[in-house]
Amino acid sequence: MCHKLPLLAAALVVGAMVSGCAHTEEKFGMGLDNTFEVVRMGEMRRSVEQTALFQGPETGYTYGFVRGLNRSLARTGIGVYQIITAPFPPYDPPFTDYIAAKPVYPDNYKPGLVEDSLFATDTDLGFSGGDVFPMVPGSRFRIFDTH
């Protein structure tokens, strides 16, 4: 067993080098985006919103919640899969017939840069806006929305 371990390690290194690393960082980044779907809750918010708009408000908080939970867990699982398989091809997003390739947001919220002194040009005035609690729809507070 001791003599096979260096051979296995060498085979893994050679396999990683042969597999190519052109899009590894892109696949790893998509995996991180998808894994943090549970924290971001974009699928949940979008599913509740779209279900309420197209099927009625009485089903938005019930069927939309269950559908959003299902899609959030699916996106999280896909993210874990993408992180684990990042060094290996194919590098295309998997399961795009069910889940969108990029993270989704509700139609009433468009993400932007965080209002911070790093990005804000209005800090010389002494005040700056920002997202108070971006997970809650309608909590957006921006003084100068220039982004």
C-alpha positions as CSV (number, residue, x, y, z in Angstrom):
1,M,0.0,0.0,0.0
2,C,2.8,2.4,0.8
3,H,4.4,2.0,-2.7
4,K,1.1,2.7,-4.4
5,L,0.4,6.1,-2.7
6,P,3.1,8.1,-4.5
7,L,2.0,6.5,-7.8
8,L,-1.6,7.5,-7.1
9,A,-0.5,11.1,-6.2
10,A,1.5,11.4,-9.4
11,A,-1.4,10.1,-11.4
12,L,-3.7,12.7,-9.9
13,V,-1.3,15.5,-10.6
14,V,-0.8,14.4,-14.2
15,G,-4.6,14.0,-14.6
16,A,-5.1,17.5,-13.3
17,M,-2.5,18.9,-15.7
18,V,-3.9,17.0,-18.7
19,S,-7.5,18.0,-18.0
20,G,-6.8,21.7,-18.8
21,C,-7.4,24.7,-16.6
22,A,-8.8,27.2,-19.1
23,H,-12.2,27.6,-17.6
24,T,-11.6,26.2,-14.1
25,E,-11.9,29.5,-12.4
26,E,-15.2,30.3,-14.2
27,K,-16.7,27.0,-13.3
28,F,-15.6,27.4,-9.7
29,G,-17.0,30.9,-9.5
30,M,-20.4,29.7,-10.9
31,G,-20.3,27.0,-8.3
32,L,-19.8,29.6,-5.5
33,D,-22.6,31.7,-6.9
34,N,-24.9,28.8,-7.0
35,T,-23.9,27.4,-3.6
36,F,-24.7,30.7,-1.8
37,E,-28.2,30.6,-3.3
38,V,-29.5,29.6,0.2
39,V,-28.2,32.9,1.6
40,R,-29.1,35.0,-1.4
41,M,-32.6,33.6,-1.8
42,G,-33.1,34.9,-5.3
43,E,-34.9,31.8,-6.6
44,M,-37.2,31.9,-3.6
45,R,-38.1,35.6,-4.1
46,R,-38.5,35.3,-7.8
47,S,-40.7,32.2,-7.6
48,V,-43.0,33.8,-5.0
49,E,-43.2,36.9,-7.2
50,Q,-43.8,35.2,-10.5
51,T,-46.4,32.7,-9.0
52,A,-48.3,35.6,-7.4
53,L,-48.3,37.5,-10.7
54,F,-49.3,34.7,-13.0
55,Q,-51.4,32.4,-10.9
56,G,-52.9,34.7,-8.4
57,P,-51.9,36.1,-5.0
58,E,-53.5,33.3,-3.1
59,T,-51.0,30.8,-4.5
60,G,-47.9,33.1,-4.4
61,Y,-47.0,32.4,-0.8
62,T,-47.9,28.7,-0.9
63,Y,-47.1,27.1,-4.2
64,G,-44.5,29.9,-5.0
65,F,-42.7,29.2,-1.7
66,V,-42.5,25.5,-2.3
67,R,-41.4,26.0,-5.9
68,G,-38.8,28.5,-4.8
69,L,-37.5,26.2,-2.0
70,N,-37.2,23.4,-4.5
71,R,-35.3,25.6,-7.0
72,S,-33.1,27.0,-4.3
73,L,-32.0,23.6,-3.1
74,A,-31.5,22.4,-6.7
75,R,-29.3,25.4,-7.4
76,T,-27.3,24.8,-4.2
77,G,-26.7,21.2,-5.1
78,I,-25.6,22.2,-8.6
79,G,-23.2,24.7,-7.0
80,V,-21.7,22.0,-4.8
81,Y,-21.3,19.8,-7.9
82,Q,-19.6,22.6,-9.8
83,I,-17.2,23.3,-7.0
84,I,-16.2,19.6,-6.7
85,T,-15.8,19.1,-10.5
86,A,-14.3,22.5,-11.3
87,P,-10.9,21.1,-12.5
88,F,-12.6,18.7,-14.9
89,P,-14.4,19.3,-18.2
90,P,-17.1,20.0,-19.3
91,Y,-17.1,23.6,-18.2
92,D,-20.6,24.5,-19.4
93,P,-23.3,25.1,-16.7
94,P,-25.2,21.8,-16.0
95,F,-29.0,21.4,-15.9
96,T,-29.7,24.6,-17.8
97,D,-33.1,23.2,-19.0
98,Y,-34.4,23.4,-15.4
99,I,-32.2,26.1,-13.7
100,A,-31.0,29.3,-15.4
101,A,-27.2,29.4,-16.0
102,K,-26.8,32.6,-14.0
103,P,-28.4,33.5,-10.6
104,V,-31.9,35.1,-11.0
105,Y,-33.4,38.0,-9.1
106,P,-37.0,39.1,-8.9
107,D,-38.1,41.6,-11.5
108,N,-38.6,44.3,-8.9
109,Y,-34.9,44.1,-7.8
110,K,-31.9,44.7,-9.9
111,P,-28.6,44.3,-8.0
112,G,-25.9,46.9,-8.3
113,L,-22.7,47.9,-6.6
114,V,-22.9,48.3,-2.8
115,E,-23.0,51.9,-1.8
116,D,-19.7,52.1,0.0
117,S,-16.9,54.6,0.2
118,L,-15.0,52.4,-2.3
119,F,-17.6,52.9,-5.0
120,A,-19.5,56.0,-3.9
121,T,-18.6,59.4,-5.2
122,D,-20.8,61.3,-2.8
123,T,-18.7,60.6,0.4
124,D,-17.3,64.1,0.1
125,L,-20.8,65.4,0.9
126,G,-20.8,63.6,4.2
127,F,-23.6,61.0,3.5
128,S,-24.2,58.0,1.3
129,G,-27.0,55.6,0.6
130,G,-27.1,51.9,0.5
131,D,-29.1,48.7,0.7
132,V,-30.5,48.5,4.2
133,F,-31.5,44.9,4.0
134,P,-31.3,43.7,0.4
135,M,-33.0,40.4,1.0
136,V,-36.3,42.2,1.8
137,P,-38.0,43.7,-1.2
138,G,-38.6,47.4,-0.9
139,S,-35.8,48.1,1.6
140,R,-33.7,49.8,-1.0
141,F,-32.4,53.2,0.1
142,R,-30.1,55.1,-2.3
143,I,-29.4,58.8,-2.3
144,F,-27.6,59.0,-5.6
145,D,-28.4,56.0,-7.7
146,T,-25.7,56.5,-10.4
147,H,-24.6,52.8,-10.9
